[in-house]
Amino acid sequence: MDNIENEHPQTVAVMARENQCLLFDWGDTLMRVLPDCDGPMVTWPRVEALPHVEDTLAQLCADWLMGLATNAAASEEDEIWQALARVGLDRLLDKVYCYRTIGHKKPSREFFNYILHDLKLGCESVFLIGDDFEADVMGAVRCGIRAVWLNERGGETRVGKMYRTIHDFHDLPKALEELQAAP
């Protein structure tokens, strides 16, 4: 029987990465929704990542499978990848899950079950990060997935057994550590 303590550090990191996933909402979590733009984000005259997203994802992607989970109705999966590429986030993500492919939206159980089935992971190995407390956080929690609420625009902080709040993307690693350590 192999003992993980005797494994090469890179092998342990790859094993951890394959067995745990961070799912990010798209609009106003990874990339800013611009109020004067509509239609597929890839066609907008300008797009922008939220502050500290790129460096935080770069820090986390070595240890986590990284996915996007969005309710966006105007964009197909390939258009989402193209929009992500415009701000350099495509290279930091492994998977894109969108409403137009899944056929269900967050907070539905079907949305999250589709993703868990595709990832071949249990809910205890997946964390969702999003800006909509009800659809993202509570939808995930109702499916047994721990979550982080990105409340970038407000001062409210909500903390529960299965979720934490951050106000800046730089705080994500600490929130994930807290959730992993929670009983």
Secondary structure, 3 states (H helix, E strand, C coil): CCCHHHCCHHHHHHHHHHCCEEEECCECCCECCCCCCCCCHHHCCCCCECCCHHHHHHHHCCCCEEEEEECCCCCCHHHHHHHHHHCCCHHHCCEEEEHHHHCCCCCCHHHHHHHHHHHCCCHHHEEEEECCHHHHHHHHHHCCCEEEEECCCCCCCCCECCEEEECCHHHHHHHHHHHHHCC
